Amino acid sequence: MTRAALSGSQFPNANLWKILPLTLLLCLNITLPALAQEKEKLWRTLSVSGRGVETIPTTLAQVSLGVEIQGKTAQEVQQEAARRSSAVVAFLKSQNVEKLQTTGIQLNPVYSYTNNVQRITGYAANNTVSFRIPTEKAGTLLDNAVKAGATQINGISFVANDEAIAAAQKQALKEATQDAQQQADAVFSALGFKSKEVVSIQVNNASAPPPPMFLRAEAAKVADASTPVVGGEQQVEASVTLQISY
């Protein structure tokens, strides 16, 4: 009885050792081709980068202007700069400008040099703000801002509105993708290969580069003249990289 029980308990284990190698072999036969296909897909790929550019008209003027005051004491120049800056900001708010913000507040000593000796002769305060205004209104607004107390027009640049830039970015991405695909098709055609599928997509860039700032100075001297302001165009760029198997 003991031998029978022992023999019976060992029989399944014996069969198991016979079946296990067959099972492993089947698994290897299924797995290895799949791995080989994945490696082939990774090895036989072409990477191409496409570029898209959209040009759109600018409709807004980005302006930076300020108030600069010089005097004998720090207190008097700071108070006068604050008074004039408040008047300028109040005027700009009344004109419903967009994105109005303070961009700088400075108070610095003014030095003179006599016989290689440096001494403080006064102080200069400078407060600056930036804002956006429709381009067609910018000239008149700048003239009136100078009348309100601004003494510096530090710069002006021209940009499209946010909605136009967003739409241009989408179109530029589409063009960049098509450009990359056309490049890949040309390469495959030259080499006699056929593309299979896109295995990777990378958006490298989709932005509107900052427009150049055009500098102007001595605003107080041109306040009596009408300031012409003419906008231009803005480019929105995109770059896309495709990895295509063949």
C-alpha positions as CSV (number, residue, x, y, z in Angstrom):
1,M,0.0,0.0,0.0
2,T,2.8,2.4,0.8
3,R,4.6,1.7,-2.5
4,A,1.4,2.2,-4.4
5,A,0.6,5.5,-2.8
6,L,4.2,6.7,-3.3
7,S,4.2,5.6,-6.9
8,G,0.9,7.3,-7.6
9,S,2.1,10.6,-6.1
10,Q,5.2,10.7,-8.2
11,F,3.5,10.0,-11.5
12,P,2.1,13.5,-12.1
13,N,5.5,15.1,-11.3
14,A,7.1,12.9,-13.9
15,N,4.6,14.0,-16.5
16,L,5.0,17.6,-15.5
17,W,8.8,17.5,-16.2
18,K,8.0,16.0,-19.6
19,I,5.4,18.7,-20.4
20,L,7.3,21.7,-19.1
21,P,10.0,21.9,-21.9
22,L,7.3,21.7,-24.5
23,T,5.4,24.5,-22.9
24,L,8.6,26.7,-22.7
25,L,9.4,25.9,-26.3
26,L,5.9,27.0,-27.4
27,C,6.2,30.2,-25.4
28,L,9.6,31.0,-27.0
29,N,8.2,30.3,-30.5
30,I,5.5,32.9,-29.9
31,T,7.6,35.5,-28.1
32,L,10.7,35.6,-30.1
33,P,9.0,36.5,-33.5
34,A,7.1,39.3,-31.7
35,L,10.3,40.7,-30.2
36,A,12.0,40.4,-33.5
37,Q,9.2,42.4,-35.1
38,E,9.5,45.1,-32.5
39,K,13.2,45.3,-33.0
40,E,12.8,45.5,-36.7
41,K,10.3,48.2,-36.3
42,L,12.7,50.2,-34.2
43,W,15.7,49.5,-36.4
44,R,14.1,50.2,-39.7
45,T,12.8,53.7,-39.1
46,L,13.3,57.1,-40.7
47,S,13.2,60.4,-38.7
48,V,12.2,63.6,-40.5
49,S,11.6,67.1,-39.2
50,G,9.1,69.4,-40.9
51,R,8.7,73.1,-40.6
52,G,5.6,75.3,-40.9
53,V,5.4,79.1,-41.0
54,E,2.3,81.2,-40.9
55,T,2.3,85.0,-41.5
56,I,-0.5,87.0,-40.0
57,P,-1.2,90.7,-39.8
58,T,-0.5,92.5,-36.5
59,T,-3.3,94.4,-35.0
60,L,-1.9,95.5,-31.6
61,A,0.9,97.8,-30.5
62,Q,2.9,96.8,-27.4
63,V,4.1,100.0,-25.9
64,S,6.6,100.8,-23.1
65,L,6.7,104.4,-21.8
66,G,7.8,106.1,-18.7
67,V,8.4,109.1,-16.5
68,E,11.8,110.3,-15.6
69,I,12.4,113.2,-13.1
70,Q,15.7,114.7,-11.9
71,G,16.1,116.9,-8.9
72,K,18.2,117.8,-5.9
73,T,16.8,115.4,-3.3
74,A,15.7,111.8,-3.5
75,Q,12.4,112.6,-1.8
76,E,11.4,115.4,-4.2
77,V,12.2,113.5,-7.4
78,Q,10.4,110.3,-6.2
79,Q,7.3,112.3,-5.2
80,E,7.2,114.1,-8.5
81,A,7.8,110.9,-10.5
82,A,4.9,109.2,-8.5
83,R,2.6,112.1,-9.2
84,R,3.2,112.2,-12.9
85,S,3.2,108.4,-13.2
86,S,-0.2,108.3,-11.4
87,A,-1.5,110.8,-14.0
88,V,-0.2,108.8,-16.9
89,V,-1.7,105.5,-15.5
90,A,-5.0,107.2,-14.9
91,F,-5.1,108.4,-18.5
92,L,-4.2,105.0,-19.9
93,K,-6.9,103.3,-17.8
94,S,-9.4,105.8,-19.2
95,Q,-8.4,104.7,-22.7
96,N,-9.1,101.0,-21.9
97,V,-5.7,99.8,-22.8
98,E,-4.9,96.1,-22.4
99,K,-2.4,94.3,-20.2
100,L,-1.4,97.5,-18.4
101,Q,1.4,96.8,-15.8
102,T,4.3,98.5,-14.1
103,T,7.6,97.2,-15.5
104,G,10.1,99.3,-13.6
105,I,10.6,101.7,-10.7
106,Q,14.1,103.2,-10.2
107,L,15.7,105.8,-8.0
108,N,19.4,106.5,-8.6
109,P,21.9,109.2,-7.6
110,V,23.4,111.5,-10.2
111,Y,27.1,112.0,-10.0
112,S,29.5,114.6,-11.2
113,Y,33.3,114.3,-11.5
114,T,35.6,117.2,-10.7
115,N,39.4,116.7,-10.6
116,N,38.8,112.9,-10.4
117,V,36.5,113.4,-7.4
118,Q,33.1,111.9,-7.5
119,R,30.2,113.6,-5.7
120,I,26.4,113.3,-5.8
121,T,24.7,116.3,-7.4
122,G,21.1,115.1,-7.4
123,Y,18.8,112.1,-8.0
124,A,16.9,110.6,-10.9
125,A,13.7,108.7,-10.6
126,N,12.3,106.6,-13.4
127,N,8.9,104.8,-13.5
128,T,7.9,102.7,-16.5
129,V,4.7,100.9,-17.6
130,S,3.8,98.7,-20.6
131,F,0.4,98.1,-22.3
132,R,-1.3,97.1,-25.5
133,I,-3.5,99.2,-27.7
134,P,-5.0,98.7,-31.2
135,T,-2.4,99.9,-33.7
136,E,-4.6,102.4,-35.3
137,K,-5.1,104.2,-32.0
138,A,-1.5,104.1,-30.8
139,G,-0.3,107.4,-32.4
140,T,-2.9,109.6,-30.9
141,L,-2.6,107.8,-27.5
142,L,1.1,108.3,-27.3
143,D,0.8,112.0,-28.0
144,N,-1.8,112.3,-25.3
145,A,0.2,110.2,-22.8
146,V,3.1,112.6,-23.2
147,K,0.8,115.5,-22.5
148,A,-0.4,113.6,-19.4
149,G,3.1,113.5,-18.0
150,A,5.1,110.8,-19.8
151,T,8.6,111.9,-20.7
152,Q,9.9,108.7,-22.4
153,I,8.6,106.3,-25.0
154,N,11.0,103.4,-24.5
155,G,9.8,101.2,-27.3
156,I,6.9,99.9,-29.4
157,S,6.4,96.5,-31.1
158,F,3.5,95.0,-33.0
159,V,1.7,91.8,-32.3
160,A,-1.4,89.9,-33.4
161,N,-4.1,89.2,-31.0
162,D,-4.1,85.9,-29.0
163,E,-6.9,84.3,-31.0
164,A,-5.1,84.9,-34.3
165,I,-1.9,83.5,-32.9
166,A,-3.6,80.4,-31.7
167,A,-5.2,79.8,-35.0
168,A,-1.9,80.4,-36.8
169,Q,-0.1,77.9,-34.5
170,K,-2.6,75.1,-35.4
171,Q,-2.1,75.9,-39.1
172,A,1.7,76.0,-38.8
173,L,1.6,72.6,-37.0
174,K,-0.4,71.1,-39.8
175,E,2.0,72.5,-42.4
176,A,5.0,71.2,-40.5
177,T,3.5,67.7,-40.3
178,Q,2.7,67.7,-44.0
179,D,6.3,68.9,-44.7
180,A,7.8,66.1,-42.7
181,Q,5.6,63.5,-44.4
182,Q,6.5,64.8,-47.9
183,Q,10.2,64.6,-47.0
184,A,9.8,61.1,-45.9
185,D,7.9,60.1,-49.0
186,A,10.7,61.6,-51.2
187,V,13.4,59.6,-49.3
188,F,11.4,56.3,-49.5
189,S,10.7,56.8,-53.2
190,A,14.4,57.5,-53.9
191,L,15.5,54.3,-52.0
192,G,12.7,52.1,-53.3
193,F,11.3,51.5,-49.8
194,K,7.6,51.7,-48.7
195,S,6.6,53.4,-45.5
196,K,4.6,51.4,-43.0
197,E,3.4,53.5,-40.1
198,V,4.3,56.5,-38.0
199,V,5.7,55.1,-34.7
200,S,6.6,58.4,-33.0
201,I,5.5,62.1,-33.3
202,Q,7.3,64.9,-31.6
203,V,6.2,68.6,-31.6
204,N,9.4,70.5,-31.3
205,N,8.0,74.0,-31.4
206,A,4.8,75.9,-32.0
207,S,5.3,79.6,-31.1
208,A,5.2,83.2,-32.1
209,P,8.7,84.6,-31.7
210,P,8.7,87.9,-29.8
211,P,8.5,90.8,-32.2
212,P,11.4,93.3,-32.3
213,M,11.0,96.5,-30.2
214,F,11.4,99.7,-32.1
215,L,13.0,102.3,-29.8
216,R,12.0,106.0,-29.6
217,A,13.2,108.7,-27.3
218,E,12.8,112.4,-26.4
219,A,9.0,112.0,-26.3
220,A,8.5,115.5,-24.8
221,K,10.1,117.1,-27.9
222,V,7.6,115.5,-30.3
223,A,4.5,115.9,-28.2
224,D,3.1,118.6,-30.4
225,A,3.5,116.5,-33.6
226,S,1.1,113.8,-34.6
227,T,2.9,110.5,-34.2
228,P,2.3,108.0,-37.1
229,V,2.3,104.4,-36.1
230,V,2.1,101.7,-38.8
231,G,1.9,98.0,-37.9
232,G,3.2,95.0,-40.0
233,E,3.1,91.3,-40.0
234,Q,4.1,88.6,-37.5
235,Q,5.3,85.0,-38.2
236,V,4.2,82.0,-36.2
237,E,6.5,79.0,-36.5
238,A,6.1,75.2,-35.8
239,S,8.3,72.2,-36.1
240,V,7.3,68.5,-36.0
241,T,9.5,65.4,-36.1
242,L,8.0,62.1,-37.4
243,Q,9.6,58.7,-37.0
244,I,8.3,56.3,-39.7
245,S,8.9,52.6,-40.0
246,Y,9.6,50.9,-43.3
